């Protein structure tokens, strides 16, 4: 693994208020970076609700009002900040919503990535660029496990936009010489995960059931298999990718697969509940085009980046349910 000499330490993060953005910001601060983030103006006007993940470190961050839909805004921010590294994490990232609102998903995810790359090329091409890909790019998998050479077959609008972003990133690397990389990260969760995602839906609802605030958990395909890891570890690889001598793309995952049902079982067992007493399979939560199994082959990342995840699937599930139950119980008692 080759790490470049870091004399200048300035990073710009889109999506800094999200799960990955908050962990990445913390990691970069710990390395001595000056960390900048792009946020919507509404977030600055209501930080308690929109900036809750980064509030503990907000006084150490430089936040800029902007939107991915505005090329001039992105150009100005890049020109002003002149970052050494840009991490593009912002997206409409909820797969189910991408089926319901295809147009805004396309607008935000594809145009936003294109605008950012174009602004980078024109304003500060020395900056190293990271694009957040997704295992949803593989979709209807053509081989298992999936690696950097596996052909994409996305099964959602979200997956399609991520393939487009991957190709845009590769094109700007090959056509214009940008140091541009894509990290194809498989499912990575944490107590900071959005409540709309299935893992957080499970833990937050289970906590409410334990406290008598809910009676049932409604899910779709609980036999879908995914490769799950801890977000706090995955974001470190984003940084490591940009420290290499040459730009490249990497698959990041554990190489192990578990079902949604297994996640549910661990969570309800921790609360001394029988999940079968509360689980309701609801056809409304099935995707129009299901993705049955996603599992990474991270051999390249292990060899070149030193990737070695430590947090197990069970430890991840337990950390999430303990966080949600403890916080909800405290709020409930107050």
N, C-alpha and C positions, 0 to 999 in steps of 0.2 A: 504494500500500500504506500503510495507516494502522496505526501502532503506538501502543498506549496507553502512557500515562505509568506506569512501574512504580516505585512507591514501596515497596510491600511485596513481598517476594520469598520466598514460601514455597510449596512445591509438594509434593503427595502423589502417589506413583506406585504403582499396583497392577501386579504383574508386573515389579518393579524388577530381579529377578534374571535376567530373560530377555534375549535379544539386544537388542530395542528399548529395554527398560527401562534396561539398562546404558548404552547410548549416550545416551539421553535424560538420565539422571542426570548423566553427564559434561558434557553440553551445558548443563544448567541450573546446575550448579556453576560452569562457566566464565562464566556470566552473573551470578554473585553470589547465586544462590538458596540458601535453606536447604532442603535436599532430604530428604523423608521417604519411606519406603517401607513397604508392607505385605508381610510374608513369613510363611510358615507356621513354626510353632515348630520343626519338624524341621530347617529350614534354619539356624536360629540354633544348634541343637545340633550340626550338622555343616557348618560354613561352608565347609570345603575342597571338599566335593563339591557343595553347593547354592548357594554364593555366589561361585563362582570368577570369574564375569564382573565382579563388583563388588568383589572383594577389594582391588584397588589403590586404591580410593577409599572403602572401608568406614569408615575412621576419620573421614570427612567427612559420612557419612550418618546419619540418624536412622531406625532400623529398628523397626517395631512388629509384634509377633506378632498374627496375625489370619488369618481365612479369609473368602472371599467367600460361603460358605454360612451365615455368622452375621450377621444384621442387627444384633444388639446390639453385637457386636465392631466392626463398621464404624461404627456410630453413635458409639460411645465414642471411636474413633480420630479421627474427623472433628471431634467436639466438643473433643477435647484439642488437636489440631494446629491447627485453624481455618486450613486452607490457602487461599491465594488462587487456586490452580489445582490441579485433580485430573485426573490422566491415568490412564484406566482401560485398561490394556494386558493385564491378566491374563485368561487363558482357556485352555480345552483347545483348542489351536490346530492340532493335527495332523489333517488331513482324513481320512486312512485310519482312524485310531482312532475318529473320530466315527461311522463305519459300524459298527464293532465294539462300541462302547459308547455307544449313543445316549442312554441315560438319564443317565449322569453328565455327558456333554457338555451336554445340555439343562440339567441342574441347575446346573452351574458357570457356563455362559455366559449363560443367560437369567436365572435367579434371581439370580446374582451381580450382574449389571448392574442389575436391578430393585432389589435391596437397596441397592446403592451410591447410586443416584439417589434413592431414598426417604429414605435416611439423610441425604443431602446436603440435600434439601429441608427436612427437619425439624430438622437440627442447624446447618447453615451454608449457607443458600441464596445467599449472596453469592459463593461459590466458583465459579469458571469450570471447566467440565467438558468433558473430551475423551474420546470413545469411539473405540476402535480398530475400525473397520469392516474390510472385506476385499473384494478383487476377487472372491472366491468367492461373494459375494452375487449377482453377475451370472449365474454358472453357465452355463446354456444361453443364450448371448447372443442378444439380439434385435436388436442393431445393433453394428457395429464401426467405430471404436473405441467404448469405453464411457465415458459422461460422467455427471454428476450427475443427468441427466434420463432415463437409460436405465432401463427397467423391470427389476426384479430377477426372476430365475428360478433360485434356488439348486438345486444338484444334489447336495448333501450335507447331513447333519445339521449339520455345522459351519457351512455357508453359511446354513442356515435360522436358526441361533441368532444369527448376525451380523445378518441382516435384522431379527430380533426386537429385538436391541439397538439397531439404527438407529432403529426405530420407537419404542421406549421413550424414547430420547434426544430424538427430535423431539417426542414427546408431552409430556415434561417441560419442554421449551423453550416449546412453545405453550400448554400448560395452566397452568403454574406460573411462567413467566417466567424460568426458569433460563438462564444463559448456557451453553448445551450444544451442542457441535459433534461431528460425526462425520467422521473422516478415512478415506476409502475408499482404503487404500493397496494398490497392486498389489505383486507379489512383490518383497520386498526382503531381501537376503542379506548375509552378511559372514562372516569367520572365526569369529564368535561364534554362528553359526547352530547350532541343535540338530542332533545327529547323525541324528535320525529324518527330517529333511527331505531332499528328493532332492538338492539341490545339495551339502549337506554329506556326504551318503551317498556321492556320487560322488567328492568330493575326498579324503575320509578313506580310502575303499576303494582309490582309485587310488594313494595314497601307500603303502598297505600292499602293494599289488601290486608297486610299484617296488622295495620293500625285501624282496621275497620272502616276505611274511607272508600273502598271499592270492593266489589264482589268477584269480578271476573277480568280476565286478561284475554283480549281478542287478537288473534294472530292469523296469518295466512299459511304459507307453506313452511311448516316447522321441520321438515326433513331436508331442506336445502342445506348443502354443505359448503362451509366457508373456511378460509385460512385466517384466523384471528390473532392479532397481537396488540401490544400496548403502544399507543400513539407516542408517548414520551420517548420511547426507544427509536421509533421509526423516523422521527424528525431529525435525529442526529445524523442519519444517513443522507438526508437532504443536504446538510452542510458538507458532509464528507465528499459527496459527489462533486461539489464545486471546488474542492481542494486538489483534484487530480491534475496531472499534466495535460491530459487531453479530454475533451468532452465526450461523454458516452451516456447510454441509457441503461438503467438497472431495474430488475425486479426485486422487490423487497417483501418478504413474507417469512413465515416460520417453516413452511414445507409440511405442515400438519393440518388436517382438516377435521372439523367438528360440525355437528348439526345445530340448528337453532334449538331443537328439542333438548340437546345436551346442555346448552346455556340455560334454558329454563329450569331444568332439573337441578343444576348447581345452585341457582339463585333461590328457588323455593325450598330446597333442603336446608340452606343456611338459615332461613326464617322458620324452619320446622313446620313447613306447610307441604301438603300434597298438591302438586301442580295440577293433577288431573281433576281436582275438585273445583278448579277455578278457570282452567283453560277452555276457551271457546274458539273453534276453528271457524273463521269468518271468510267466506268466498270473496268478499269485497277487498281483502288484503292480498289476494293473489295477483301477481303481475300479468299483464296481457301476454307477455312472452317470458316464461320463467328461465332462470339460470340455475341449474341444479347443483353444479359443483365448480368451485374455484379453489385451486391450491397451487402455491408458488413452488418454483424451482429456483431458489436463491443462490445457486452455486457460484455464479459470477460475482455477486455482491460479497459472498463470503471470501472469495479468493482475492478480489481487488480492493474491497472496502473494509475488510475485517468485520463484516456483519456477523453478529452473534447474539441474537435476542435472548434475554434472561427471563422475562416474565411469562409464565405458563398460562394456558387457556383458563385453568381453574383459578389461578391467582388473579387474573384479570377480572373474571366474573365476580369473584368475592370482593375485590376492591370496589367494584361499582355498586354492588348491592349494599355493602356496609356503608358506603358514602351516602347513598340515597336514603337508606333507612335511618341512619343517625341524624341526618339533616332534617328529614321530615318529622321524625319523632321530637326533635328539639323545637321545631316550629309549631308542632301540634300541641306540645306541652306549654309553650309560651302563650 
